[in-house]
Amino acid sequence: MFRAILPEGQILCERYDHAENGVELYDADDDFVAFVPYSNLHALVDEESYGEDERSIM
């Protein structure tokens, strides 16, 4: 699972694909969740990086 970090918050997704101007996020059922333009994407982090500790990693 991945976490897309945006200026307004975060979006969880199971997988993502790179598009020309951003990333497309998909859930576990392979349903489209969101398109995030690269200009709004601060980071795309593997959920395992967060672990049990919710402190900021930025």
TIMI-2910 file (N, C-alpha, C, CB; in pm, 1 decimal, decimal comma, always signed):
<rs>
+----------+----------+----------+----------+----------+----------+----------+----------+----------+----------+----------+----------+------+
!      n_x !      n_y !      n_z !     ca_x !     ca_y !     ca_z !      c_x !      c_y !      c_z !     cb_x !     cb_y !     cb_z ! resn !
+----------+----------+----------+----------+----------+----------+----------+----------+----------+----------+----------+----------+------+
!    +84,9 !   -116,7 !     +0,0 !     +0,0 !     +0,0 !     +0,0 !    +89,5 !   +123,0 !     +0,0 !    -96,6 !     -0,2 !   +121,7 !  Met !
!    +41,3 !   +227,6 !    -66,6 !   +116,0 !   +352,4 !    -79,3 !    +35,9 !   +468,1 !    -23,3 !   +152,3 !   +379,2 !   -225,4 !  Phe !
!   +106,7 !   +573,0 !    +12,0 !    +45,9 !   +695,0 !    +64,9 !    +93,7 !   +811,2 !    -20,4 !    +82,1 !   +716,9 !   +216,2 !  Arg !
!     +0,9 !   +878,3 !    -87,6 !    +33,3 !   +997,4 !   -165,2 !    +19,0 !  +1118,4 !    -72,6 !    -59,6 !  +1010,5 !   -292,1 !  Ala !
!   +127,4 !  +1192,4 !    -56,5 !   +128,0 !  +1309,1 !    +30,6 !   +103,1 !  +1433,2 !    -54,9 !   +263,1 !  +1320,7 !   +109,0 !  Ile !
!     -4,3 !  +1504,5 !    -22,4 !    -45,4 !  +1623,5 !    -96,8 !    -46,7 !  +1743,5 !     -2,5 !   -185,4 !  +1603,1 !   -162,2 !  Leu !
!    -50,3 !  +1865,1 !    -54,2 !    -58,6 !  +1982,8 !    +32,5 !   -185,1 !  +1981,4 !   +120,0 !    -55,6 !  +2110,2 !    -52,3 !  Pro !
!   -294,1 !  +1923,6 !    +67,1 !   -422,5 !  +1924,1 !   +137,9 !   -443,1 !  +1802,6 !   +227,3 !   -534,7 !  +1931,8 !    +38,7 !  Glu !
!   -357,6 !  +1701,4 !   +218,0 !   -376,6 !  +1580,0 !   +296,3 !   -307,8 !  +1461,4 !   +232,0 !   -524,2 !  +1550,9 !   +313,8 !  Gly !
!   -364,5 !  +1342,0 !   +253,2 !   -304,4 !  +1218,9 !   +204,8 !   -410,5 !  +1129,0 !   +142,7 !   -232,0 !  +1145,8 !   +318,6 !  Gln !
!   -367,5 !  +1047,1 !    +45,6 !   -455,0 !   +949,1 !    -17,5 !   -384,4 !   +814,4 !    -11,7 !   -489,9 !   +989,2 !   -165,6 !  Ile !
!   -454,0 !   +712,5 !    +38,4 !   -399,8 !   +577,3 !    +40,9 !   -439,8 !   +504,6 !    -86,7 !   -449,0 !   +500,1 !   +165,7 !  Leu !
!   -349,1 !   +424,9 !   -140,1 !   -379,8 !   +347,3 !   -260,1 !   -298,9 !   +218,5 !   -258,7 !   -350,2 !   +429,3 !   -388,7 !  Cys !
!   -344,6 !   +121,7 !   -333,5 !   -277,0 !     -7,4 !   -341,9 !   -165,6 !     -5,3 !   -446,4 !   -377,7 !   -117,6 !   -374,9 !  Glu !
!   -189,4 !    +67,9 !   -554,0 !    -87,9 !    +78,1 !   -659,4 !   -105,0 !   +210,0 !   -731,4 !    -97,7 !    -40,4 !   -759,3 !  Arg !
!     -5,4 !   +244,1 !   -812,3 !    -10,4 !   +367,5 !   -889,4 !    +56,7 !   +346,3 !  -1024,2 !    +57,0 !   +483,0 !   -812,7 !  Tyr !
!    +20,4 !   +430,5 !  -1118,7 !    +82,6 !   +432,2 !  -1251,3 !   +125,6 !   +574,8 !  -1281,6 !    -15,2 !   +378,3 !  -1361,5 !  Asp !
!   +241,3 !   +588,1 !  -1342,5 !   +286,7 !   +719,8 !  -1386,8 !   +212,6 !   +755,9 !  -1514,6 !   +441,3 !   +722,3 !  -1409,2 !  His !
!   +163,2 !   +878,1 !  -1519,5 !   +100,7 !   +932,4 !  -1640,0 !   +189,5 !  +1046,5 !  -1688,4 !    -47,7 !   +981,7 !  -1612,6 !  Ala !
!   +149,9 !  +1110,0 !  -1796,0 !   +233,5 !  +1215,5 !  -1853,2 !   +256,0 !  +1331,5 !  -1757,0 !   +170,9 !  +1267,0 !  -1980,3 !  Glu !
!   +151,5 !  +1372,1 !  -1685,7 !   +161,3 !  +1489,6 !  -1599,2 !   +133,5 !  +1461,5 !  -1452,3 !    +67,2 !  +1593,8 !  -1646,8 !  Asn !
!   +131,3 !  +1333,7 !  -1412,7 !   +102,7 !  +1301,4 !  -1274,1 !    +96,2 !  +1151,8 !  -1251,9 !    -26,8 !  +1365,5 !  -1231,0 !  Gly !
!    +35,1 !  +1112,8 !  -1141,4 !    +19,2 !   +971,1 !  -1110,3 !   -129,0 !   +937,4 !  -1098,0 !    +94,4 !   +934,5 !   -979,9 !  Val !
!   -165,0 !   +817,7 !  -1140,7 !   -300,8 !   +765,2 !  -1126,2 !   -298,1 !   +665,0 !  -1012,2 !   -353,0 !   +699,1 !  -1259,8 !  Glu !
!   -387,3 !   +681,4 !   -915,0 !   -391,8 !   +596,8 !   -796,8 !   -507,1 !   +497,8 !   -807,4 !   -405,5 !   +682,0 !   -669,8 !  Leu !
!   -482,6 !   +373,7 !   -763,0 !   -582,1 !   +266,2 !   -770,8 !   -592,6 !   +194,6 !   -636,8 !   -545,8 !   +165,6 !   -882,6 !  Tyr !
!   -714,6 !   +146,0 !   -605,3 !   -735,7 !    +72,5 !   -480,7 !   -707,8 !    -76,0 !   -499,3 !   -878,6 !    +93,1 !   -430,1 !  Asp !
!   -734,8 !   -155,5 !   -395,9 !   -706,0 !   -299,4 !   -397,4 !   -787,8 !   -374,1 !   -501,9 !   -732,5 !   -358,9 !   -260,6 !  Ala !
!   -904,7 !   -321,4 !   -538,8 !   -988,9 !   -383,3 !   -641,4 !   -952,1 !   -334,9 !   -781,2 !  -1136,0 !   -353,9 !   -613,6 !  Asp !
!   -843,7 !   -260,1 !   -791,0 !   -793,5 !   -203,8 !   -915,7 !   -887,9 !    -98,1 !   -973,4 !   -771,9 !   -314,3 !  -1017,2 !  Asp !
!   -968,1 !    -35,7 !   -885,3 !  -1054,7 !    +74,8 !   -925,4 !   -977,1 !   +205,2 !   -915,1 !  -1183,0 !    +80,0 !   -838,1 !  Asp !
!   -997,8 !   +293,3 !  -1010,2 !   -933,6 !   +424,3 !  -1011,6 !   -977,8 !   +504,0 !   -889,7 !   -966,9 !   +500,8 !  -1141,9 !  Phe !
!   -882,9 !   +562,2 !   -817,9 !   -913,6 !   +642,8 !   -699,3 !   -896,2 !   +791,7 !   -729,2 !   -823,6 !   +601,5 !   -581,0 !  Val !
!   -782,2 !   +827,6 !   -788,2 !   -755,8 !   +969,6 !   -811,4 !   -641,3 !   +987,7 !   -910,0 !   -723,7 !  +1040,7 !   -679,4 !  Ala !
!   -642,0 !  +1103,1 !   -973,7 !   -527,5 !  +1147,9 !  -1051,9 !   -464,9 !  +1263,5 !   -975,1 !   -569,0 !  +1190,7 !  -1198,6 !  Phe !
!   -335,1 !  +1256,2 !   -951,6 !   -265,2 !  +1362,0 !   -879,8 !   -157,4 !  +1420,2 !   -971,2 !   -203,0 !  +1308,3 !   -746,8 !  Val !
!   -169,7 !  +1547,9 !  -1008,1 !    -66,0 !  +1610,7 !  -1090,1 !    +66,6 !  +1615,5 !  -1012,7 !   -109,4 !  +1754,0 !  -1132,8 !  Pro !
!   +176,4 !  +1600,9 !  -1084,2 !   +307,5 !  +1605,9 !  -1019,5 !   +325,8 !  +1735,9 !   -940,7 !   +418,8 !  +1591,7 !  -1124,0 !  Tyr !
!   +268,6 !  +1845,3 !   -987,8 !   +283,9 !  +1974,4 !   -919,5 !   +218,5 !  +1975,2 !   -781,3 !   +224,2 !  +2085,5 !  -1004,7 !  Ser !
!   +122,7 !  +1884,8 !   -755,7 !    +55,8 !  +1876,4 !   -625,4 !   +107,2 !  +1761,9 !   -539,5 !    -92,7 !  +1861,1 !   -644,9 !  Asn !
!   +193,3 !  +1679,2 !   -593,8 !   +241,1 !  +1560,9 !   -521,6 !   +370,6 !  +1593,6 !   -448,1 !   +262,6 !  +1442,1 !   -618,7 !  Leu !
!   +363,8 !  +1591,5 !   -314,7 !   +484,4 !  +1615,1 !   -235,8 !   +568,4 !  +1489,3 !   -225,5 !   +448,3 !  +1665,1 !    -96,7 !  His !
!   +502,9 !  +1373,2 !   -211,1 !   +575,2 !  +1245,9 !   -199,9 !   +478,9 !  +1131,0 !   -223,4 !   +643,4 !  +1232,1 !    -61,1 !  Ala !
!   +534,7 !  +1018,7 !   -265,3 !   +460,1 !   +894,0 !   -277,6 !   +540,4 !   +791,2 !   -199,5 !   +438,5 !   +850,5 !   -429,8 !  Leu !
!   +487,6 !   +749,8 !    -84,6 !   +563,2 !   +672,0 !    +11,6 !   +501,7 !   +533,1 !    +29,0 !   +569,5 !   +745,0 !   +146,0 !  Val !
!   +587,0 !   +432,3 !    +33,6 !   +542,7 !   +296,9 !    +65,3 !   +490,7 !   +298,6 !   +208,5 !   +659,0 !   +191,8 !    +47,2 !  Asp !
!   +372,5 !   +247,2 !   +231,6 !   +308,1 !   +248,8 !   +362,5 !   +397,1 !   +186,1 !   +470,3 !   +174,6 !   +175,3 !   +355,8 !  Glu !
!   +480,6 !    +89,2 !   +434,2 !   +568,7 !    +25,3 !   +531,6 !   +668,8 !   +124,5 !   +589,3 !   +642,4 !    -91,7 !   +467,5 !  Glu !
!   +694,4 !   +233,3 !   +520,5 !   +786,9 !   +335,4 !   +570,6 !   +732,4 !   +403,1 !   +695,4 !   +814,4 !   +440,0 !   +462,8 !  Ser !
!   +600,6 !   +407,7 !   +707,5 !   +539,5 !   +469,1 !   +824,4 !   +546,9 !   +378,1 !   +946,0 !   +395,3 !   +504,7 !   +795,3 !  Tyr !
!   +533,9 !   +247,6 !   +927,6 !   +536,4 !   +154,5 !  +1039,8 !   +428,8 !   +186,0 !  +1140,8 !   +671,3 !   +156,3 !  +1106,9 !  Gly !
!   +460,3 !   +164,7 !  +1266,9 !   +365,0 !   +190,1 !  +1374,7 !   +375,7 !   +332,5 !  +1427,5 !   +386,6 !    +91,5 !  +1488,1 !  Glu !
!   +477,7 !   +402,9 !  +1390,9 !   +503,3 !   +536,7 !  +1441,0 !   +446,3 !   +638,5 !  +1343,5 !   +654,4 !   +559,9 !  +1462,4 !  Asp !
!   +355,2 !   +724,4 !  +1386,7 !   +290,2 !   +821,0 !  +1298,3 !   +363,8 !   +954,4 !  +1292,2 !   +148,3 !   +843,9 !  +1343,5 !  Glu !
!   +487,6 !   +961,8 !  +1339,8 !   +562,3 !  +1087,1 !  +1329,6 !   +588,0 !  +1119,2 !  +1183,2 !   +695,8 !  +1078,7 !  +1407,6 !  Arg !
!   +607,6 !  +1245,0 !  +1156,1 !   +633,3 !  +1290,2 !  +1019,4 !   +766,3 !  +1236,4 !   +968,7 !   +632,2 !  +1443,2 !  +1012,1 !  Ser !
!   +768,9 !  +1197,4 !   +840,2 !   +894,4 !  +1151,9 !   +780,7 !   +945,2 !  +1253,7 !   +681,0 !   +876,5 !  +1015,6 !   +712,7 !  Ile !
!   +882,8 !  +1373,4 !   +677,6 !   +925,1 !  +1477,3 !   +584,2 !  +1017,6 !  +1573,8 !   +652,8 !   +805,1 !  +1551,4 !   +526,2 !  Met !
+----------+----------+----------+----------+----------+----------+----------+----------+----------+----------+----------+----------+------+
</rs>
